[in-house]
Amino acid sequence: MSFSGRKFSTSKAPSSAESGSKIHRQFRSAHEGHRPHAGLDPSRASTGVVWCTERANEHGFQDDPASWANLGQGAPEADDDIPGSFQRPKTIDISVSSREYGPTAGIKPLRLAIAALYNAHHRQGKESQYTWENVAVVPGGRAGLIRIAAVLNNAYLGFFIPDYTAYNEMLTLFRNFAAIPSPLSEEDSYHIHPDKIAEEIARGTSVILTSNPRNPTGQVVANPQLSQIQDIARDRATLIMDEFYGGYNYTSGCDGTTVSAADNIQDVNEDDVLIIDGLTKRFRLPGWRVAWILGPKEFIKAIGSCGSYLDGGTNVPFQEAAIPMLEPGKVRNEMKALQTHFKMKRDYVLGRLEEIGFKFKHVPDSTFYIWLDLSGLPAEINDGLNFFQRCLEEKTIVVPGIFFDLNPAKRRDLFDSPCHHFVRLSYGPKMDHLKRGLDAIEKIVKRCCNQASSFYGTQLIERTAMFTDTVKLARCYYSNTPTMAQPSALNMKKQRSFPWDIHRDSLLLLLLADALDMS
């Protein structure tokens, strides 16, 4: 079905801004389900971030990434330039034993190190402690989510909007649960309140998935509310807590504190809380693909086993190399350095955006994302897809907000998505990339605002001229002695007609001016 003949909403045809936008047409085409190859569903091939990267590649990003500002992909700067941060390994010793297949739940020494880290940072003084049997090592966060999804029972699974784009594919692929969306309110910064969790459980939801700190909004649910949420869910629902951004916490004075549901668990083998984290974000090693899941032993046993048919397990040499990084004191110092550095970058980016003219109702207090509201911009760039397209033309990548309006199996129409007028902007990259990207955004906004000012200025001049002519015509029409200087008025007077429908607004202004004796 062609774009021109299709309606994307039961109540609306595509707007003129959307119909005339190449990037909108590409987005819609990718979601029509067109299958040129019999066994292929291309709509399942990529997440929103990958789709954006593919569009950037069409503009030359793949050929020369160093000249671009990639503020789209959720990757932190990976160099060893952050003051106070430990040096990452530049070489890895590959043991003979690591040549063999590794256990799909991860090697025991790494599982022991992860359990010890969480006990030191989140379980001090608590009777119930994590052991290596409470940890499964997985090849990245997405693989961890897929493993969790594979072992869930038949259930209603609640998720929140907006949230991490990759959840969309996970929630679509598996049929052992029904995914139920729950939109959050922009007015209170998309916060997940304890009452919201209680409502979800009351309507039959038995599994709840969320990122915390929150991607893409940059907000965190911290104690005491996080503890209240866990109390409400205990013995009633399984919580899946995606804590990859837990180290990017700016709420405690950059003291190295990491936000985690592990603080509030009463019994590590009874509380149905699954925590997923890894080296990707807070250790700034996304290329290593080493992540982990903590939870009750029964869950972890199943999650470890299903790796045998899903992903085969995590690279063993990188698991071995990760162990020394997880010494609790070393991690605490690393988090202090991380928080100080990224808070500085956050403040710089917010300041630049405010200078450009963007307004912020809420300052992000975690992650390295800004949920940027475009609604105050001129019409041609006040939605995420068109703004994204303009950024590509300036060698800058952002992610349109519509991708965070999770829509598993495309059951909802996204035409009126509340995320449509947002983009996610990452301040994960190095400072020079941030400056380059912000310069590009400033250029785009100024250009479009100048064009809009010129357009509306021309319209105002034309309206003023029309008003002046209408005043002359009307006065001649109603005058007892119309002159030859207004032949059109003479003709109208003879025909006893006046074009009210064309000049109604101007005549109303004229009547008002005469009434106020301002004419």
Buried (B, 14 or more C-beta within 10 A) or exposed (E): EEBEEEEBEEEEBBBEBBEEBEBBBBBBEBBBEEEEEEEEEEBEEBBBBEBBBBBBEEBEBEEEBEEBBBBBBBBBBBEEEBEEBBEBBEEEEEEEEBEEEBBBBBBEEBBBBBBBBBBBBBBEEBEBEBBBBBBBBBBBBBBBBBBBBBBBEEBBBBBBBBBBBBBBBBBBEBEEBBBBBBEBEBEEBBBBBBEBBBEBBEEEBBBBBBBBBBBBBBBBBBEEBBBBBBEBBBEEBBBBBBBBBBBBBBBEEBEBBBBBBBBBBEEBBEBBBBBBBBBBBBBBBBEBBBBBBBBBEEBBBBBBBBBEEBBEBBBBBBBBBBBEBBBBEEBBBBBBBBBBBBBEBBEBBBEBBEEBEBEEEBEBBBBBBBBBBBEEBBEBBBBBBBBBBBBBEBBBBBBBBBBBBBBBEEEBBBBEBBBBBBBBBBBBBBBEBBBBBBBBBBBBBEBBBEEBEEEEEEEEEEEEEBBEBBBBBBBBBEEEEBEEEBEBBBEBBEEEEBEEEEBEEBBEBBEEEEEEEEE
